[in-house]
Structure formats: C-alpha cells, structure tokens
Amino acid sequence: MCYFTHTTGWEFTQTEKARKREIDYFARAYLKYSFKKGRLMILESIKEGFNLANQNLQLVLIRITVTIINLVSFFIFLAVPLVIAVLYMGFDLAHAGQLLPYLVGNPFEFISRYLGLILLIGSSFLLYLTFVSILFLYVLGGTLGVLRASTENIGYKFSLSSFFMEAKQNFGRLFRLIFFVFLGCTALFIALAVFGGIFIVIVQVLTAGRGVMEVFFNSFLMVSITTFSIIYILACLVFSAYSMVISVTNGTDSMDCIKRTFDFLKQKPGAFLFFFILLIGGGSVNFMFFILKMPFSMVPVLGQMMNIVLTLFSAVFQSYIVIVIWSSLIAYYLKITGRPVNSAVYEI
C-alpha cells in the first residue's frame, strides 16, 4: 500500500514536471510569436502609412499652405499691434534709459499707464491662438477624413471638394473631443498635483533638519516630479492622437470615443510603443535636417543660400512625414481591430 502510494506520488510529480515544461515551452513560443506578429504589424502599418501618404500627396501642399497662412496671420494679429505700440510709445522709447529704472521699481505705474496697449496685445495674441487652433482642427479633420476614405476605398481619388466635405463633417466632432480630453487631462493633472504637493509637504516635514537625508529626498522628489510630468504629457499626447483617429474612423461622438480609446489602449498596450516609434522617427528627421544645416550657417553667402534651400526642403519633407505618421496611426488602428486597409501600392 505504501509502495503504491509512493509510486503514484512519484508518477504525479513527474507528470507535473512534464506539464510545467510543456507550459513553459508554449509560453515562450507564444511570446516569440506575439513579438514577431507585433513587429510585422508595426512594419506593415508604417508601409501602409507611406502608401496612403503617397496616394494623397496633395495633403502636403495643403499643410504648406496652412503654414503660410499661419505666418501671415502672425504678422496680422501680432506684428501690427506691436508696431502700433512702438509708434504710440515712441517718445518713451527715446527716453527708455531714464524711464526703465523707474518702471522696474514701479511696475504698476507702467501697467496703469499703458493698460490699453497691454490689453490690445493680449487680445491680439488670444485671437491669433484661436484662429490658428480652429484652422489646425479644420485641416486635421479634412486630412484624417481623406486618409480614412483612402483606406476604405482603393479607388479613392483626392479632390478639394472631398477634403472640405470631410473637414466640415469632422471639425465639430474633433473640437468637442479635444475640449473634453483637454479638460479631463487638466483636471487629472491638478488632482495629482494636489496629492503630490501634500506628499511633498509631509516628506519635507519628516526630513527637515536631517542634512544628507533632506538633500537626498529633495533631489529624488525633483527627479520623480520631472519624470512623472514627462510621462503624463506623453500619455495625454498618445491618448489625444488615438482618440482623434478613432473618432474619425468610427464616426463616434466625444464620450463614446473617449471610452473606446481607453479600452483600446488598455487592451492593446503595444499602441504606445508604435506611437513612440513614429514620434522618434519624426524627431530623427528634424534632427537630421538640423545637423545638415549647421555647416552651411558658417559660410557667408553661398552657405546662407543653401541654408534657405534646406529650410524650405525640410519644411516640405516634415509636412510629408506628418501625413505619414497620421496615415500609419490609421492603418495600425484598422489592422489591429481587424478591419481591412485598402490602399494603392507605391514603391518607397
């Protein structure tokens, strides 16, 4: 009886060991398969992004036009009020050497004296930000709408009428979405800042007057706050980008889109990695053009001309990269949710 029990126990142990080895093997195989599948998904999505961007190169021209409009509006909304302010303060500027020490010591005197000009410049700046933000959202709505239409219909041909139609349909939806996302991110940041401030005060009280420990905790808290702030800003940026993609591709309103985005990022954490890959790629392109322009800035005439040419070329290429990034995000989202991506094939 004892022998039988001992044998059964030995057989059971051997079976358990074999089962654990089998589970470990399949777990490693699954992880390897998942990694390979995720890598292929990323590469295919980026390739589809280039295909969609090449299929709609007119969007690059639209972005360049918008950049020119932004520059013109900058001079209209900000440069003109500044010129008016300089002309109005002409006498005072001529005697700035005598007035400056007095105004530094009495800043309220300066505010009361030039309150109208301060309000004029401030309101002009707010009008400029409002105009640029509305124009950005309008063009972004048209861009995402055109890219979505290109993925759904392989025979889609770009036209300005379709661009403006998509922009009109998506503008209100994106405006409400960005408003709620910004409101939520701001409220959460304030709440975390309050709790973090309470924690910092408690730590300061506990470590006050303890020399090395106080310095250590202060340094640790500063590094932690900086790191957390960067991570939080990047997380809000990722959430905003995917929420806009989901809003346009699914045609959903703000609250439903926010819920879908949260569920999507929770179920597919690889989406964060994909976004950071695109972000690093775009940043690398900007850094490359910055390095290329550095030697030419040292040459007097020819170098300045080449610098201008490189600046114009980099502006065009950066606009193209932005379209590629949005196209890749749309392709990635559609692929990972099981929806087909149809785009004409272009050699890169």
TIMI-589738 format. One record per residue (C-alpha): x, z, y; residue in one letter. Coordinates in steps of 0.02 Angstrom, whole numbers, plus 50000, padded with zeros to 5 digits. Layout:
<r><east>X</east><up>Z</up><north>Y</north><code>A</code></r>
...
//
This chain:
<r><east>50000</east><up>50000</up><north>50000</north><code>M</code></r>
<r><east>50140</east><up>50045</up><north>50119</north><code>C</code></r>
<r><east>50235</east><up>49887</up><north>50072</north><code>Y</code></r>
<r><east>50082</east><up>49782</up><north>50103</north><code>F</code></r>
<r><east>50058</east><up>49860</up><north>50273</north><code>T</code></r>
<r><east>50242</east><up>49839</up><north>50314</north><code>H</code></r>
<r><east>50238</east><up>49657</up><north>50262</north><code>T</code></r>
<r><east>50080</east><up>49624</up><north>50359</north><code>T</code></r>
<r><east>50159</east><up>49707</up><north>50510</north><code>G</code></r>
<r><east>50317</east><up>49602</up><north>50491</north><code>W</code></r>
<r><east>50216</east><up>49442</up><north>50472</north><code>E</code></r>
<r><east>50113</east><up>49487</up><north>50625</north><code>F</code></r>
<r><east>50271</east><up>49517</up><north>50726</north><code>T</code></r>
<r><east>50346</east><up>49352</up><north>50675</north><code>Q</code></r>
<r><east>50182</east><up>49263</up><north>50719</north><code>T</code></r>
<r><east>50180</east><up>49346</up><north>50890</north><code>E</code></r>
<r><east>50359</east><up>49293</up><north>50924</north><code>K</code></r>
<r><east>50321</east><up>49114</up><north>50874</north><code>A</code></r>
<r><east>50166</east><up>49115</up><north>50982</north><code>R</code></r>
<r><east>50265</east><up>49180</up><north>51132</north><code>K</code></r>
<r><east>50397</east><up>49045</up><north>51107</north><code>R</code></r>
<r><east>50259</east><up>48915</up><north>51100</north><code>E</code></r>
<r><east>50177</east><up>48982</up><north>51257</north><code>I</code></r>
<r><east>50345</east><up>48983</up><north>51348</north><code>D</code></r>
<r><east>50380</east><up>48805</up><north>51293</north><code>Y</code></r>
<r><east>50212</east><up>48740</up><north>51352</north><code>F</code></r>
<r><east>50226</east><up>48839</up><north>51515</north><code>A</code></r>
<r><east>50396</east><up>48761</up><north>51552</north><code>R</code></r>
<r><east>50330</east><up>48589</up><north>51503</north><code>A</code></r>
<r><east>50178</east><up>48613</up><north>51616</north><code>Y</code></r>
<r><east>50285</east><up>48669</up><north>51763</north><code>L</code></r>
<r><east>50401</east><up>48521</up><north>51738</north><code>K</code></r>
<r><east>50252</east><up>48403</up><north>51728</north><code>Y</code></r>
<r><east>50171</east><up>48481</up><north>51882</north><code>S</code></r>
<r><east>50333</east><up>48467</up><north>51981</north><code>F</code></r>
<r><east>50355</east><up>48285</up><north>51930</north><code>K</code></r>
<r><east>50173</east><up>48246</up><north>51968</north><code>K</code></r>
<r><east>50185</east><up>48333</up><north>52138</north><code>G</code></r>
<r><east>50344</east><up>48239</up><north>52181</north><code>R</code></r>
<r><east>50263</east><up>48073</up><north>52133</north><code>L</code></r>
<r><east>50109</east><up>48119</up><north>52235</north><code>M</code></r>
<r><east>50217</east><up>48152</up><north>52388</north><code>I</code></r>
<r><east>50315</east><up>47990</up><north>52369</north><code>L</code></r>
<r><east>50158</east><up>47887</up><north>52338</north><code>E</code></r>
<r><east>50069</east><up>47965</up><north>52487</north><code>S</code></r>
<r><east>50215</east><up>47928</up><north>52604</north><code>I</code></r>
<r><east>50223</east><up>47749</up><north>52539</north><code>K</code></r>
<r><east>50035</east><up>47731</up><north>52567</north><code>E</code></r>
<r><east>50063</east><up>47803</up><north>52741</north><code>G</code></r>
<r><east>50187</east><up>47665</up><north>52783</north><code>F</code></r>
<r><east>50068</east><up>47535</up><north>52711</north><code>N</code></r>
<r><east>49923</east><up>47597</up><north>52817</north><code>L</code></r>
<r><east>50033</east><up>47606</up><north>52973</north><code>A</code></r>
<r><east>50097</east><up>47428</up><north>52945</north><code>N</code></r>
<r><east>49919</east><up>47370</up><north>52918</north><code>Q</code></r>
<r><east>49868</east><up>47443</up><north>53087</north><code>N</code></r>
<r><east>50019</east><up>47416</up><north>53199</north><code>L</code></r>
<r><east>49900</east><up>47394</up><north>53346</north><code>Q</code></r>
<r><east>49883</east><up>47583</up><north>53346</north><code>L</code></r>
<r><east>50066</east><up>47595</up><north>53400</north><code>V</code></r>
<r><east>50028</east><up>47487</up><north>53553</north><code>L</code></r>
<r><east>49879</east><up>47597</up><north>53592</north><code>I</code></r>
<r><east>49989</east><up>47753</up><north>53585</north><code>R</code></r>
<r><east>50117</east><up>47672</up><north>53701</north><code>I</code></r>
<r><east>49977</east><up>47626</up><north>53822</north><code>T</code></r>
<r><east>49914</east><up>47805</up><north>53818</north><code>V</code></r>
<r><east>50090</east><up>47869</up><north>53855</north><code>T</code></r>
<r><east>50099</east><up>47756</up><north>54008</north><code>I</code></r>
<r><east>49928</east><up>47817</up><north>54065</north><code>I</code></r>
<r><east>49988</east><up>47997</up><north>54046</north><code>N</code></r>
<r><east>50140</east><up>47961</up><north>54154</north><code>L</code></r>
<r><east>50034</east><up>47878</up><north>54288</north><code>V</code></r>
<r><east>49908</east><up>48021</up><north>54285</north><code>S</code></r>
<r><east>50053</east><up>48144</up><north>54301</north><code>F</code></r>
<r><east>50103</east><up>48065</up><north>54466</north><code>F</code></r>
<r><east>49922</east><up>48055</up><north>54525</north><code>I</code></r>
<r><east>49872</east><up>48233</up><north>54480</north><code>F</code></r>
<r><east>50037</east><up>48324</up><north>54514</north><code>L</code></r>
<r><east>50158</east><up>48219</up><north>54617</north><code>A</code></r>
<r><east>50034</east><up>48179</up><north>54755</north><code>V</code></r>
<r><east>49983</east><up>48361</up><north>54784</north><code>P</code></r>
<r><east>50167</east><up>48410</up><north>54785</north><code>L</code></r>
<r><east>50204</east><up>48277</up><north>54918</north><code>V</code></r>
<r><east>50058</east><up>48343</up><north>55021</north><code>I</code></r>
<r><east>50126</east><up>48518</up><north>55001</north><code>A</code></r>
<r><east>50301</east><up>48465</up><north>55057</north><code>V</code></r>
<r><east>50231</east><up>48373</up><north>55209</north><code>L</code></r>
<r><east>50123</east><up>48521</up><north>55254</north><code>Y</code></r>
<r><east>50269</east><up>48642</up><north>55237</north><code>M</code></r>
<r><east>50392</east><up>48526</up><north>55324</north><code>G</code></r>
<r><east>50431</east><up>48646</up><north>55466</north><code>F</code></r>
<r><east>50451</east><up>48794</up><north>55349</north><code>D</code></r>
<r><east>50562</east><up>48696</up><north>55230</north><code>L</code></r>
<r><east>50676</east><up>48652</up><north>55375</north><code>A</code></r>
<r><east>50698</east><up>48837</up><north>55407</north><code>H</code></r>
<r><east>50697</east><up>48889</up><north>55225</north><code>A</code></r>
<r><east>50864</east><up>48978</up><north>55245</north><code>G</code></r>
<r><east>50787</east><up>49102</up><north>55366</north><code>Q</code></r>
<r><east>50618</east><up>49116</up><north>55281</north><code>L</code></r>
<r><east>50675</east><up>49132</up><north>55100</north><code>L</code></r>
<r><east>50745</east><up>49310</up><north>55110</north><code>P</code></r>
<r><east>50586</east><up>49368</up><north>55198</north><code>Y</code></r>
<r><east>50469</east><up>49283</up><north>55072</north><code>L</code></r>
<r><east>50566</east><up>49353</up><north>54924</north><code>V</code></r>
<r><east>50546</east><up>49527</up><north>54993</north><code>G</code></r>
<r><east>50363</east><up>49495</up><north>55038</north><code>N</code></r>
<r><east>50288</east><up>49378</up><north>54907</north><code>P</code></r>
<r><east>50109</east><up>49421</up><north>54955</north><code>F</code></r>
<r><east>50144</east><up>49354</up><north>55128</north><code>E</code></r>
<r><east>50189</east><up>49186</up><north>55051</north><code>F</code></r>
<r><east>50031</east><up>49187</up><north>54942</north><code>I</code></r>
<r><east>49916</east><up>49230</up><north>55088</north><code>S</code></r>
<r><east>50000</east><up>49101</up><north>55199</north><code>R</code></r>
<r><east>49993</east><up>48956</up><north>55075</north><code>Y</code></r>
<r><east>49845</east><up>49006</up><north>54968</north><code>L</code></r>
<r><east>49760</east><up>48838</up><north>54995</north><code>G</code></r>
<r><east>49912</east><up>48741</up><north>54935</north><code>L</code></r>
<r><east>49934</east><up>48854</up><north>54783</north><code>I</code></r>
<r><east>49752</east><up>48828</up><north>54736</north><code>L</code></r>
<r><east>49771</east><up>48640</up><north>54762</north><code>L</code></r>
<r><east>49924</east><up>48627</up><north>54650</north><code>I</code></r>
<r><east>49849</east><up>48743</up><north>54518</north><code>G</code></r>
<r><east>49684</east><up>48648</up><north>54512</north><code>S</code></r>
<r><east>49778</east><up>48483</up><north>54503</north><code>S</code></r>
<r><east>49879</east><up>48547</up><north>54356</north><code>F</code></r>
<r><east>49720</east><up>48603</up><north>54266</north><code>L</code></r>
<r><east>49639</east><up>48434</up><north>54299</north><code>L</code></r>
<r><east>49793</east><up>48347</up><north>54229</north><code>Y</code></r>
<r><east>49790</east><up>48454</up><north>54070</north><code>L</code></r>
<r><east>49603</east><up>48422</up><north>54048</north><code>T</code></r>
<r><east>49622</east><up>48234</up><north>54070</north><code>F</code></r>
<r><east>49771</east><up>48223</up><north>53951</north><code>V</code></r>
<r><east>49686</east><up>48331</up><north>53819</north><code>S</code></r>
<r><east>49525</east><up>48229</up><north>53823</north><code>I</code></r>
<r><east>49621</east><up>48066</up><north>53815</north><code>L</code></r>
<r><east>49727</east><up>48133</up><north>53670</north><code>F</code></r>
<r><east>49574</east><up>48186</up><north>53568</north><code>L</code></r>
<r><east>49483</east><up>48023</up><north>53604</north><code>Y</code></r>
<r><east>49631</east><up>47916</up><north>53547</north><code>V</code></r>
<r><east>49663</east><up>48029</up><north>53398</north><code>L</code></r>
<r><east>49483</east><up>48012</up><north>53344</north><code>G</code></r>
<r><east>49496</east><up>47823</up><north>53351</north><code>G</code></r>
<r><east>49664</east><up>47824</up><north>53261</north><code>T</code></r>
<r><east>49605</east><up>47934</up><north>53118</north><code>L</code></r>
<r><east>49443</east><up>47837</up><north>53105</north><code>G</code></r>
<r><east>49534</east><up>47670</up><north>53092</north><code>V</code></r>
<r><east>49653</east><up>47739</up><north>52960</north><code>L</code></r>
<r><east>49507</east><up>47810</up><north>52861</north><code>R</code></r>
<r><east>49418</east><up>47642</up><north>52868</north><code>A</code></r>
<r><east>49577</east><up>47556</up><north>52808</north><code>S</code></r>
<r><east>49586</east><up>47670</up><north>52656</north><code>T</code></r>
<r><east>49403</east><up>47640</up><north>52611</north><code>E</code></r>
<r><east>49405</east><up>47451</up><north>52633</north><code>N</code></r>
<r><east>49555</east><up>47348</up><north>52581</north><code>I</code></r>
<r><east>49490</east><up>47201</up><north>52682</north><code>G</code></r>
<r><east>49476</east><up>47300</up><north>52843</north><code>Y</code></r>
<r><east>49545</east><up>47213</up><north>52997</north><code>K</code></r>
<r><east>49587</east><up>47309</up><north>53154</north><code>F</code></r>
<r><east>49487</east><up>47272</up><north>53311</north><code>S</code></r>
<r><east>49469</east><up>47361</up><north>53477</north><code>L</code></r>
<r><east>49281</east><up>47371</up><north>53455</north><code>S</code></r>
<r><east>49300</east><up>47465</up><north>53290</north><code>S</code></r>
<r><east>49432</east><up>47578</up><north>53368</north><code>F</code></r>
<r><east>49319</east><up>47627</up><north>53512</north><code>F</code></r>
<r><east>49172</east><up>47649</up><north>53394</north><code>M</code></r>
<r><east>49273</east><up>47768</up><north>53285</north><code>E</code></r>
<r><east>49338</east><up>47860</up><north>53438</north><code>A</code></r>
<r><east>49161</east><up>47883</up><north>53504</north><code>K</code></r>
<r><east>49098</east><up>47948</up><north>53336</north><code>Q</code></r>
<r><east>49242</east><up>48069</up><north>53306</north><code>N</code></r>
<r><east>49277</east><up>48135</up><north>53481</north><code>F</code></r>
<r><east>49137</east><up>48263</up><north>53491</north><code>G</code></r>
<r><east>49169</east><up>48322</up><north>53313</north><code>R</code></r>
<r><east>49355</east><up>48343</up><north>53342</north><code>L</code></r>
<r><east>49326</east><up>48429</up><north>53510</north><code>F</code></r>
<r><east>49214</east><up>48561</up><north>53433</north><code>R</code></r>
<r><east>49331</east><up>48581</up><north>53285</north><code>L</code></r>
<r><east>49487</east><up>48608</up><north>53391</north><code>I</code></r>
<r><east>49392</east><up>48730</up><north>53502</north><code>F</code></r>
<r><east>49339</east><up>48839</up><north>53354</north><code>F</code></r>
<r><east>49510</east><up>48827</up><north>53269</north><code>V</code></r>
<r><east>49599</east><up>48875</up><north>53431</north><code>F</code></r>
<r><east>49475</east><up>49017</up><north>53459</north><code>L</code></r>
<r><east>49499</east><up>49082</up><north>53282</north><code>G</code></r>
<r><east>49689</east><up>49069</up><north>53285</north><code>C</code></r>
<r><east>49696</east><up>49155</up><north>53455</north><code>T</code></r>
<r><east>49580</east><up>49296</up><north>53402</north><code>A</code></r>
<r><east>49676</east><up>49325</up><north>53241</north><code>L</code></r>
<r><east>49841</east><up>49324</up><north>53334</north><code>F</code></r>
<r><east>49777</east><up>49452</up><north>53459</north><code>I</code></r>
<r><east>49714</east><up>49564</up><north>53317</north><code>A</code></r>
<r><east>49881</east><up>49552</up><north>53226</north><code>L</code></r>
<r><east>49975</east><up>49584</up><north>53389</north><code>A</code></r>
<r><east>49873</east><up>49742</up><north>53420</north><code>V</code></r>
<r><east>49906</east><up>49809</up><north>53245</north><code>F</code></r>
<r><east>50088</east><up>49757</up><north>53260</north><code>G</code></r>
<r><east>50103</east><up>49845</up><north>53428</north><code>G</code></r>
<r><east>50030</east><up>50005</up><north>53355</north><code>I</code></r>
<r><east>50154</east><up>49995</up><north>53211</north><code>F</code></r>
<r><east>50299</east><up>49967</up><north>53331</north><code>I</code></r>
<r><east>50249</east><up>50117</up><north>53436</north><code>V</code></r>
<r><east>50241</east><up>50226</up><north>53279</north><code>I</code></r>
<r><east>50413</east><up>50167</up><north>53224</north><code>V</code></r>
<r><east>50484</east><up>50196</up><north>53399</north><code>Q</code></r>
<r><east>50417</east><up>50373</up><north>53399</north><code>V</code></r>
<r><east>50485</east><up>50412</up><north>53225</north><code>L</code></r>
<r><east>50658</east><up>50339</up><north>53258</north><code>T</code></r>
<r><east>50679</east><up>50395</up><north>53439</north><code>A</code></r>
<r><east>50847</east><up>50475</up><north>53472</north><code>G</code></r>
<r><east>50918</east><up>50437</up><north>53300</north><code>R</code></r>
<r><east>51057</east><up>50321</up><north>53356</north><code>G</code></r>
<r><east>51102</east><up>50193</up><north>53222</north><code>V</code></r>
<r><east>50932</east><up>50202</up><north>53139</north><code>M</code></r>
<r><east>50843</east><up>50166</up><north>53302</north><code>E</code></r>
<r><east>50954</east><up>50014</up><north>53337</north><code>V</code></r>
<r><east>50929</east><up>49952</up><north>53158</north><code>F</code></r>
<r><east>50739</east><up>49965</up><north>53165</north><code>F</code></r>
<r><east>50730</east><up>49885</up><north>53337</north><code>N</code></r>
<r><east>50834</east><up>49737</up><north>53278</north><code>S</code></r>
<r><east>50732</east><up>49725</up><north>53118</north><code>F</code></r>
<r><east>50569</east><up>49727</up><north>53214</north><code>L</code></r>
<r><east>50628</east><up>49592</up><north>53336</north><code>M</code></r>
<r><east>50682</east><up>49477</up><north>53193</north><code>V</code></r>
<r><east>50520</east><up>49512</up><north>53099</north><code>S</code></r>
<r><east>50412</east><up>49476</up><north>53251</north><code>I</code></r>
<r><east>50504</east><up>49314</up><north>53289</north><code>T</code></r>
<r><east>50495</east><up>49256</up><north>53107</north><code>T</code></r>
<r><east>50311</east><up>49301</up><north>53091</north><code>F</code></r>
<r><east>50268</east><up>49213</up><north>53254</north><code>S</code></r>
<r><east>50353</east><up>49052</up><north>53197</north><code>I</code></r>
<r><east>50268</east><up>49059</up><north>53027</north><code>I</code></r>
<r><east>50099</east><up>49094</up><north>53108</north><code>Y</code></r>
<r><east>50116</east><up>48949</up><north>53232</north><code>I</code></r>
<r><east>50166</east><up>48830</up><north>53092</north><code>L</code></r>
<r><east>50020</east><up>48889</up><north>52984</north><code>A</code></r>
<r><east>49899</east><up>48859</up><north>53128</north><code>C</code></r>
<r><east>49976</east><up>48687</up><north>53154</north><code>L</code></r>
<r><east>49955</east><up>48642</up><north>52969</north><code>V</code></r>
<r><east>49777</east><up>48707</up><north>52967</north><code>F</code></r>
<r><east>49733</east><up>48608</up><north>53125</north><code>S</code></r>
<r><east>49808</east><up>48446</up><north>53060</north><code>A</code></r>
<r><east>49721</east><up>48453</up><north>52890</north><code>Y</code></r>
<r><east>49556</east><up>48509</up><north>52968</north><code>S</code></r>
<r><east>49556</east><up>48355</up><north>53080</north><code>M</code></r>
<r><east>49595</east><up>48243</up><north>52932</north><code>V</code></r>
<r><east>49456</east><up>48323</up><north>52829</north><code>I</code></r>
<r><east>49334</east><up>48313</up><north>52973</north><code>S</code></r>
<r><east>49360</east><up>48126</up><north>52997</north><code>V</code></r>
<r><east>49372</east><up>48077</up><north>52814</north><code>T</code></r>
<r><east>49219</east><up>48179</up><north>52761</north><code>N</code></r>
<r><east>49118</east><up>48166</up><north>52922</north><code>G</code></r>
<r><east>49083</east><up>48353</up><north>52919</north><code>T</code></r>
<r><east>49048</east><up>48467</up><north>53066</north><code>D</code></r>
<r><east>49157</east><up>48609</up><north>53127</north><code>S</code></r>
<r><east>49110</east><up>48759</up><north>53021</north><code>M</code></r>
<r><east>49095</east><up>48663</up><north>52858</north><code>D</code></r>
<r><east>49260</east><up>48576</up><north>52895</north><code>C</code></r>
<r><east>49348</east><up>48742</up><north>52927</north><code>I</code></r>
<r><east>49282</east><up>48810</up><north>52762</north><code>K</code></r>
<r><east>49336</east><up>48653</up><north>52668</north><code>R</code></r>
<r><east>49509</east><up>48659</up><north>52747</north><code>T</code></r>
<r><east>49531</east><up>48842</up><north>52699</north><code>F</code></r>
<r><east>49477</east><up>48807</up><north>52519</north><code>D</code></r>
<r><east>49588</east><up>48652</up><north>52511</north><code>F</code></r>
<r><east>49745</east><up>48743</up><north>52570</north><code>L</code></r>
<r><east>49708</east><up>48891</up><north>52456</north><code>K</code></r>
<r><east>49686</east><up>48780</up><north>52302</north><code>Q</code></r>
<r><east>49825</east><up>48656</up><north>52347</north><code>K</code></r>
<r><east>49971</east><up>48754</up><north>52422</north><code>P</code></r>
<r><east>50080</east><up>48600</up><north>52396</north><code>G</code></r>
<r><east>49993</east><up>48530</up><north>52551</north><code>A</code></r>
<r><east>50102</east><up>48648</up><north>52656</north><code>F</code></r>
<r><east>50259</east><up>48576</up><north>52578</north><code>L</code></r>
<r><east>50200</east><up>48397</up><north>52607</north><code>F</code></r>
<r><east>50164</east><up>48433</up><north>52790</north><code>F</code></r>
<r><east>50334</east><up>48513</up><north>52816</north><code>F</code></r>
<r><east>50419</east><up>48363</up><north>52734</north><code>I</code></r>
<r><east>50332</east><up>48248</up><north>52857</north><code>L</code></r>
<r><east>50375</east><up>48364</up><north>53001</north><code>L</code></r>
<r><east>50559</east><up>48371</up><north>52952</north><code>I</code></r>
<r><east>50561</east><up>48181</up><north>52933</north><code>G</code></r>
<r><east>50488</east><up>48155</up><north>53107</north><code>G</code></r>
<r><east>50608</east><up>48283</up><north>53182</north><code>G</code></r>
<r><east>50756</east><up>48197</up><north>53097</north><code>S</code></r>
<r><east>50709</east><up>48032</up><north>53179</north><code>V</code></r>
<r><east>50706</east><up>48113</up><north>53351</north><code>N</code></r>
<r><east>50873</east><up>48198</up><north>53317</north><code>F</code></r>
<r><east>50948</east><up>48032</up><north>53260</north><code>M</code></r>
<r><east>50899</east><up>47945</up><north>53423</north><code>F</code></r>
<r><east>50965</east><up>48094</up><north>53522</north><code>F</code></r>
<r><east>51135</east><up>48078</up><north>53435</north><code>I</code></r>
<r><east>51137</east><up>47889</up><north>53463</north><code>L</code></r>
<r><east>51106</east><up>47908</up><north>53650</north><code>K</code></r>
<r><east>51242</east><up>48037</up><north>53679</north><code>M</code></r>
<r><east>51394</east><up>47918</up><north>53680</north><code>P</code></r>
<r><east>51309</east><up>47793</up><north>53797</north><code>F</code></r>
<r><east>51273</east><up>47927</up><north>53927</north><code>S</code></r>
<r><east>51462</east><up>47942</up><north>53957</north><code>M</code></r>
<r><east>51484</east><up>47757</up><north>54002</north><code>V</code></r>
<r><east>51444</east><up>47723</up><north>54186</north><code>P</code></r>
<r><east>51342</east><up>47560</up><north>54198</north><code>V</code></r>
<r><east>51328</east><up>47474</up><north>54030</north><code>L</code></r>
<r><east>51303</east><up>47640</up><north>53943</north><code>G</code></r>
<r><east>51157</east><up>47685</up><north>54058</north><code>Q</code></r>
<r><east>51076</east><up>47517</up><north>54023</north><code>M</code></r>
<r><east>51096</east><up>47544</up><north>53835</north><code>M</code></r>
<r><east>51028</east><up>47719</up><north>53857</north><code>N</code></r>
<r><east>50870</east><up>47650</up><north>53937</north><code>I</code></r>
<r><east>50851</east><up>47521</up><north>53797</north><code>V</code></r>
<r><east>50873</east><up>47655</up><north>53664</north><code>L</code></r>
<r><east>50747</east><up>47768</up><north>53753</north><code>T</code></r>
<r><east>50616</east><up>47630</up><north>53754</north><code>L</code></r>
<r><east>50651</east><up>47586</up><north>53573</north><code>F</code></r>
<r><east>50644</east><up>47768</up><north>53520</north><code>S</code></r>
<r><east>50476</east><up>47789</up><north>53609</north><code>A</code></r>
<r><east>50405</east><up>47641</up><north>53513</north><code>V</code></r>
<r><east>50478</east><up>47698</up><north>53347</north><code>F</code></r>
<r><east>50419</east><up>47877</up><north>53373</north><code>Q</code></r>
<r><east>50243</east><up>47813</up><north>53404</north><code>S</code></r>
<r><east>50256</east><up>47718</up><north>53240</north><code>Y</code></r>
<r><east>50317</east><up>47875</up><north>53148</north><code>I</code></r>
<r><east>50169</east><up>47974</up><north>53216</north><code>V</code></r>
<r><east>50049</east><up>47844</up><north>53144</north><code>I</code></r>
<r><east>50143</east><up>47852</up><north>52978</north><code>V</code></r>
<r><east>50125</east><up>48043</up><north>52975</north><code>I</code></r>
<r><east>49938</east><up>48037</up><north>53004</north><code>W</code></r>
<r><east>49919</east><up>47896</up><north>52877</north><code>S</code></r>
<r><east>50018</east><up>47995</up><north>52748</north><code>S</code></r>
<r><east>49911</east><up>48150</up><north>52776</north><code>L</code></r>
<r><east>49752</east><up>48050</up><north>52749</north><code>I</code></r>
<r><east>49822</east><up>47965</up><north>52594</north><code>A</code></r>
<r><east>49882</east><up>48133</up><north>52524</north><code>Y</code></r>
<r><east>49715</east><up>48217</up><north>52552</north><code>Y</code></r>
<r><east>49618</east><up>48074</up><north>52472</north><code>L</code></r>
<r><east>49736</east><up>48064</up><north>52324</north><code>K</code></r>
<r><east>49740</east><up>48250</up><north>52289</north><code>I</code></r>
<r><east>49550</east><up>48261</up><north>52298</north><code>T</code></r>
<r><east>49530</east><up>48116</up><north>52177</north><code>G</code></r>
<r><east>49468</east><up>47984</up><north>52298</north><code>R</code></r>
<r><east>49542</east><up>47808</up><north>52292</north><code>P</code></r>
<r><east>49659</east><up>47745</up><north>52426</north><code>V</code></r>
<r><east>49643</east><up>47560</up><north>52460</north><code>N</code></r>
<r><east>49771</east><up>47481</up><north>52574</north><code>S</code></r>
<r><east>49857</east><up>47314</up><north>52584</north><code>A</code></r>
<r><east>50034</east><up>47320</up><north>52516</north><code>V</code></r>
<r><east>50177</east><up>47289</up><north>52637</north><code>Y</code></r>
<r><east>50359</east><up>47291</up><north>52591</north><code>E</code></r>
<r><east>50453</east><up>47429</up><north>52682</north><code>I</code></r>
//
